Amino acid sequence: MAALLLRHVGRHCLRAHLSPQLCIRNAVPLGTTAKEEMERFWSKNTSLNRPLSPHISIYGWSLPMAMSICHRGTGIALRVSLFGLSALLVPGSFESHLEFVKSLCLGPALIHTAKFALVFPLMYHTWNGIRHLMWDLGKGLTISQLHQSGVAVLVLTVLSSIPLELSSRVPYRTITVEKGPVFSLFLRME
């Protein structure tokens, strides 16, 4: 109640002491509008040939930065590839799926490239995940150690991906479960 009374009295006093001419004479022009401000900003950046910030081109690429992005990418790719495993659940046996792939008459170069493309992200994500676990333990956090461990991860990825891709050349035999051909297990022949 007191606030309303003070507000009413304050307005009355202001009206009595300030004439309209005095208010107009001391009026300050309003600031620039947001549109004018933005136009000035964009024209300045255009004249200086500045990229839209933050733009990927302003960063200097380093091995740890690229590997971090690749680690996230392989994680997403592996997550999506889990849906590909659901193809094994569709009606039919694994042999029928293999026969379908063989009927496509893909060349060996394409098949081995596809196998390597499937194995490489898995191995990269595994080795880089171990690297991240070491970071969680507080080890290997200096810049030089980051670069060394990055190179080690890349080398280990390639060295472990190639044998896994080539191991598919080993002949397999099918062992059927005694209760019926519910599913087949593929084991290496010894």
N, C-alpha and C positions, 0 to 999 in steps of 0.2 A: 504494500500500500504506500509506504514511504517512497519507494522507488518511482511509482507512478506520479506522486505529487511532485517530486524533484524534477521529473522529466517535463511535466506540464509547466512548472515555474521556469525551468531552464529555457524552454522554447519561447515563453512569453518575454523573458529578459533578452534573449537574442533578437527577437523581432523588434523590440523597442530600441535597441542600441545599434543595430545594423540596418542600414538602408540598402535598397536594391542596387543603387549605383556603386556603393562601396564593395558589395559582393562581386559585381561584374568586373570592376576595375582590378581586383586582386585575384580573379579566377585564373587558374593555371590550366593550360590545355591538357587534355587527357593523353596518356602515353600511346605509343603506337599499338595498332591492333595486332593480334596474333598472326593474321594473314600477312601483313606487311613485314613482320619480323621473320616469318618463315621464308618469304620471298627473298629478303635480304640475305638470309642464311644460305639458301640454295644457290643464289647467284654468286655469292662469294666462293662457295665450294666448287661451283662449276668453273669459275674463272681461274681458280688455283689447280684445277684438274685433280681434285681429291676424290678418292673412291668413297662409296657409301660405307661408313664406318659402323661397326667393326666388320671389315671385309677380310676374307680368308687370305687375300693377296698381301695384306700388310704384315702378316706373321712370317717369321723366318722358320722354315720347316726344320725340325730336328728329328733324330731317330726316336727318342722317347715319345715325342708328340705323335709321330706317324704310327708307332706301335700301339699307343693308347687308343687311337682311332680304330686301328685294325683289330685290336682285342675286342672292342665293343662290336665291331662289324661281324667278327667270327662268332661271337656269342649270339648275336641275333640270327646269323645264318644257321648255326647249330640248332637253335631253338626252332626255327622254321623247318629244318630238315627232319625234326622229330615227326612232323606230320607226314613226311614221306615214308616213314616206317609203318604208318597205318596202312600202306598199300599191301603189307604182308597179311593184313587181317581180312582183306576182301576174299570172297569165295574163290576157291581154287588152291592148288598146291604151289609151293615155291618153284617146283620144276616147270609148271606152266608159265610162270612169270619169266623164268630163264629162257624158255623156248621162245617167248614173245620177243625178248631182247635179241636173241640170236636170229630171229626171222627178220629183224630190221637190217641185217647185213651191214652193220657198222664196221669200219676198218679197225684194225688193232691199235693204230695210233690214236684214234678218237676214243676208243674204250679205255686205253691206259691213261690218256689225258683226263678223262672223266673220273677214273678211279683216283688219280692223284689229286684232282680238284675236290674230291670228297674227303680224302685222308688229310690233306694239308691243313685245312682250317681246324680240324679236330686236334692235330698235333700242335699247331701253333697256339691254340687256346689252352691246351694242357700245359705246355712249357711256360707260356706267359702267365698262366694262373699260378704256377709254382713260383715264378718271379714275384708276383704280387703278394704271395704268402710270405716270401722273404722280406718284402717291404713292411708287411704287417708286424714282423718281428723286429723291425728297426735296422735291418741290414741292407747294405747296398744303396743307400740314399744319396750319396754324393754324385755330382754330375758325371765324373769319370766312371764311377761304378755303374751308373745308369746306362751309359753307352756300352760298357763292356758286357753287362748282362743282356743288353739288347742284341748285341752281335751273337752272344752265346745262344740266346733263344732262337735266333734265325738259323744258326748253324745246326743246332739240335733238331729244329723242326724239319729241315731238309734231310738231315741224316736219318731221322726216324720215319719220315714220310715215304722215302724211296723204298726201303725194305718192305714196308707195309703194303705198298702198291704192288711191288713185285711178288710178294708172298701169295698173291691170288693166282699165280701160275702153277702152284703146287696142285697136283691132281687130288680130287676129293671123291669120297664115296658116300653114299647115302645109307644111313642106318635108320630103319623105320621102327617106331615104337611098337612093342609087342601087342598092345591093345588095339592096334589098328593104325592106319595111316593118318593119324590126327595131325602130326607134323613131322618133319624130317630134320635130323641133325646132320650137319656137315662137318666131318672131321678130316684132318689131314691123314693121308696114307703114310704109313711108316715103312 
